[in-house]
Amino acid sequence: MPQPSGSDPTPSPPSRLPVGGPLPLAAVAAGGALGTLARWGVERLVVPDPAGIPWATLAVNVVGSLLLAAVVTVAVERRPDDRLLRPFAAVGFCGGFTTFSTFVLEIDRRLAHGHAAVALAYGALSVAAGLAAATAGTVLARGSLRPAPAGADIADPDVLDDSPGTGPGTGRTRSRGTRR
């Protein structure tokens, strides 16, 4: 069927960038630059372990887990209207500071070179320490070990959309028991 002149039969997808204008994107970039520089500094300061445990990567991932949990808890529970805290500190700084890809590559390299015990110990230690650090970050940010309020959304650290109708309780977070 012919379309009226000037109409497009396929609607264009909504634009997702920039979200909330250029400020959140600038905050991500600035935080990411600082986070990657901080990780680079830690990598230069920590002496390699002859036993094969990559302590520098372990340190940045554990500290990053603590920081990310604290930042997201503060952003969601205490400062939900701060449109730059999460982009700068959670997505930018913590995203640049922590490194899952290096963690996995370090395990892979140890396995490939016949150091399975070191690889498994490093992997288990990283996950256990990261979970403990994330719990500690949440506790520090809340000031107590209390759980999130019943029925509260699970905050997605990567949500940057600060436009009306988004944020905690509006579908731009993950509800408990659901996945997007």
ROROKE-896474 format. One record per residue (C-alpha): x, y, z. Coordinates in steps of 0.5 Angstrom, whole numbers, padded with zeros to 4 digits, always signed. Each point is the difference from the previous one (the first is absolute). Layout:
# ROROKE-896474
XYZ/...
***
This chain:
# ROROKE-896474
+0000+0000+0000/+0003+0007-0002/+0002+0004+0006/-0002+0008+0000/+0005+0004-0002/+0005+0002+0005/-0001-0006+0005/+0005-0005+0001/-0003-0007+0001/+0005-0002+0005/+0000+0004+0006/+0007+0002+0003/+0003-0003+0006/+0000+0005+0006/+0007+0003+0001/+0003-0003+0006/+0006+0005+0000/+0002+0005+0003/-0005-0002+0006/-0001+0006+0004/+0004+0004-0004/+0007+0001-0001/+0002+0000+0008/-0001-0007+0002/+0004-0002-0006/+0006+0005+0002/-0001-0003+0007/+0001-0007-0003/+0006+0002-0004/+0003+0004+0006/-0001-0006+0005/+0003-0005-0005/+0006+0004-0001/+0001+0000+0007/-0001-0007+0001/+0004-0003-0005/+0006+0005+0002/-0001-0003+0007/+0000-0007-0002/+0006+0002-0004/+0003+0003+0006/-0001-0007+0005/+0003-0004-0006/+0006+0004+0000/+0001+0000+0008/-0002-0007+0002/+0006-0005-0001/-0001-0006-0004/-0001-0007+0004/+0005-0005-0002/-0006-0005+0003/-0004+0002-0006/-0006+0004+0003/-0001+0006-0003/-0001+0005+0006/-0001+0006-0004/-0006-0002-0004/-0003-0003+0007/+0001+0006+0004/-0003+0005-0006/-0006-0005-0001/-0001-0001+0008/+0000+0007+0001/-0004+0002-0006/-0005-0005+0003/-0001+0004+0007/+0000+0007-0004/-0005-0002-0005/-0005-0003+0005/+0001+0006+0005/-0001+0005-0006/-0006-0004-0003/-0003+0000+0007/+0001+0007+0002/-0003+0002-0007/-0006-0004+0000/-0002+0001+0008/+0003+0006+0002/+0001+0005-0007/-0005-0003-0005/+0000+0007-0003/+0007+0001-0001/+0001-0001-0008/+0008+0000+0000/+0002-0005+0006/-0002-0006-0003/+0003+0001-0007/+0006+0003+0003/+0002-0005+0005/-0004-0006-0001/+0000-0001-0008/+0006+0005-0001/+0005-0001+0006/-0001-0007+0002/-0001-0002-0007/+0007+0002-0002/+0003-0002+0007/-0002-0007+0000/+0001-0005-0006/-0004-0007-0001/+0004-0001-0006/+0007+0000+0003/-0003-0004+0006/-0002-0006-0005/+0006+0001-0005/+0005-0001+0006/-0004-0007+0002/+0000-0002-0007/+0008+0001+0000/+0001-0004+0006/-0004-0005-0002/+0003+0000-0007/+0007-0001+0003/-0002-0006+0005/-0001+0004+0006/-0007-0002+0002/+0000+0001+0007/+0002+0007+0000/-0005+0001-0005/-0005-0003+0004/+0002+0003+0006/+0000+0007-0003/-0006+0000-0003/-0004-0003+0007/+0004+0006+0004/-0002+0005-0005/-0007-0002+0000/-0001-0001+0007/+0004+0007+0002/-0004+0004-0005/-0007-0003+0003/+0003+0002+0007/+0002+0007-0002/-0006+0001-0004/-0004-0002+0007/+0005+0005+0004/-0002+0006-0005/-0007-0001+0000/+0001+0000+0008/+0004+0006+0000/-0005+0004-0004/-0006-0002+0004/+0004+0000+0007/-0003-0006+0001/-0001-0008-0002/-0007+0001-0001/-0003-0002-0007/-0003+0004-0005/-0008+0001+0001/-0004-0005-0001/-0003+0000-0008/+0006+0005-0001/+0003+0000-0007/+0007-0003-0002/+0004+0006-0002/+0003-0001-0007/+0007+0004+0001/+0000+0001-0008/-0007+0004+0000/+0002+0007-0002/-0007+0003-0002/-0002+0005+0004/-0006+0003-0004/-0007+0000+0003/-0003-0007+0001/+0007-0003+0001/+0004-0002+0006/-0002-0004+0007/-0007-0003+0000/-0001+0002-0008/+0002-0006-0004/+0007+0002-0001/+0002-0004+0006/+0000-0008+0000/-0006-0002+0005/+0002-0006+0004/-0001-0007-0003/+0000+0003-0007/+0005+0001-0006/+0000+0005-0006/
***
